[in-house]
Amino acid sequence: MTLLFVYNANSGALNALFDVGHKLFSPSTYQCNLCDLTYDTFKENKIWKAYRKESSIAMEFYHKDEFKVKYPDENMSFPSILKLENNSLTLLFDDTTLNKIASIEALITLLKTTL
């Protein structure tokens, strides 16, 4: 089993710069709560990084454009967390759920209780 984390952001240096600016100057309108939870403004959240490194669960991370290239038949909203098992994708958490999570600790708890 592998968890797929799909951010509501596109890949690339210019997009990353735009995202940092958006987080700094207009954080209330930033469109990716999964990004906000797992990353601080400039680097990965320390609590999330420790959880990710200590977890026995395989994890893959995608920007939405990368995900659409690898899984072109999947039609979904972003951000999302999916489970890949036996070549089949299952949606665990959609954008509505992820956008309600207030802290990285809450996300980790949700992952632990779901899995």
C-alpha positions as CSV (number, residue, x, y, z in Angstrom):
1,M,0.0,0.0,0.0
2,T,1.2,3.5,-0.9
3,L,-0.4,6.8,0.1
4,L,-0.5,9.5,-2.6
5,F,-0.6,13.1,-1.5
6,V,-1.7,15.4,-4.2
7,Y,-1.2,19.1,-3.7
8,N,-3.4,21.8,-5.2
9,A,-0.4,23.4,-6.8
10,N,1.6,23.0,-10.0
11,S,5.2,21.9,-10.2
12,G,8.1,24.0,-11.2
13,A,10.3,26.8,-9.7
14,L,8.1,29.6,-10.9
15,N,5.0,28.1,-9.4
16,A,6.9,27.4,-6.1
17,L,7.9,31.1,-6.0
18,F,4.3,32.1,-6.7
19,D,3.1,29.8,-3.9
20,V,5.5,31.2,-1.4
21,G,4.4,34.8,-2.3
22,H,0.8,33.8,-2.0
23,K,1.4,32.2,1.5
24,L,3.2,35.4,2.6
25,F,1.0,38.1,1.3
26,S,-2.5,36.5,1.2
27,P,-2.5,33.3,3.3
28,S,-6.3,33.3,3.8
29,T,-6.8,32.8,0.0
30,Y,-4.2,30.2,-0.5
31,Q,-5.9,27.2,-2.2
32,C,-4.0,24.2,-0.7
33,N,-4.5,23.4,2.9
34,L,-2.4,20.2,2.4
35,C,0.5,22.4,1.4
36,D,-0.1,24.7,4.5
37,L,-0.2,21.7,6.8
38,T,2.9,19.8,5.5
39,Y,5.1,22.8,4.7
40,D,5.9,26.0,6.4
41,T,6.6,29.0,4.2
42,F,10.0,27.9,3.1
43,K,10.5,24.3,4.2
44,E,8.8,21.1,5.3
45,N,7.0,21.2,8.6
46,K,9.2,19.6,11.3
47,I,6.4,17.5,12.9
48,W,5.3,16.3,9.5
49,K,8.8,15.5,8.4
50,A,9.4,13.4,11.5
51,Y,6.1,11.5,11.1
52,R,6.9,10.9,7.4
53,K,10.4,9.6,8.1
54,E,9.2,7.3,11.0
55,S,6.2,5.9,9.2
56,S,6.3,2.4,7.8
57,I,3.8,3.5,5.1
58,A,5.1,4.2,1.6
59,M,4.2,7.8,0.5
60,E,4.4,9.6,-2.8
61,F,3.9,13.3,-3.3
62,Y,2.6,15.0,-6.4
63,H,1.7,18.4,-7.6
64,K,-1.6,18.3,-9.4
65,D,0.0,18.7,-12.9
66,E,2.3,15.7,-12.2
67,F,-0.6,13.6,-10.9
68,K,-2.7,14.3,-14.0
69,V,0.2,13.1,-16.2
70,K,0.7,9.9,-14.2
71,Y,-3.0,9.2,-13.7
72,P,-4.9,10.9,-16.6
73,D,-8.1,8.9,-16.1
74,E,-8.6,10.1,-12.5
75,N,-11.0,13.0,-12.2
76,M,-10.9,14.5,-8.8
77,S,-10.5,17.7,-6.8
78,F,-7.3,18.9,-5.2
79,P,-5.8,18.6,-2.7
80,S,-6.4,15.0,-2.0
81,I,-4.9,11.9,-0.3
82,L,-5.4,8.6,-2.0
83,K,-4.5,5.0,-1.3
84,L,-2.8,2.9,-4.0
85,E,-3.2,-0.8,-3.4
86,N,-3.1,-3.6,-6.0
87,N,-2.9,-1.0,-8.8
88,S,-6.2,0.5,-7.7
89,L,-6.6,4.0,-6.3
90,T,-9.0,4.8,-3.5
91,L,-9.8,8.3,-2.4
92,L,-9.2,8.7,1.4
93,F,-9.6,12.4,1.9
94,D,-10.8,15.0,-0.6
95,D,-10.4,18.7,-0.6
96,T,-13.4,19.3,1.6
97,T,-12.0,17.1,4.3
98,L,-8.5,18.4,4.0
99,N,-9.5,22.0,4.0
100,K,-11.2,21.5,7.4
101,I,-8.0,20.2,9.1
102,A,-6.6,22.9,11.4
103,S,-3.2,21.4,12.3
104,I,-0.5,19.0,11.2
105,E,-1.2,17.0,14.4
106,A,-4.9,16.6,13.4
107,L,-3.8,15.4,9.9
108,I,-1.4,12.8,11.4
109,T,-4.1,11.6,13.8
110,L,-6.6,11.3,11.0
111,L,-4.1,9.3,8.9
112,K,-3.3,7.0,11.9
113,T,-7.0,6.3,12.7
114,T,-7.9,5.7,9.1
115,L,-5.1,3.3,8.3
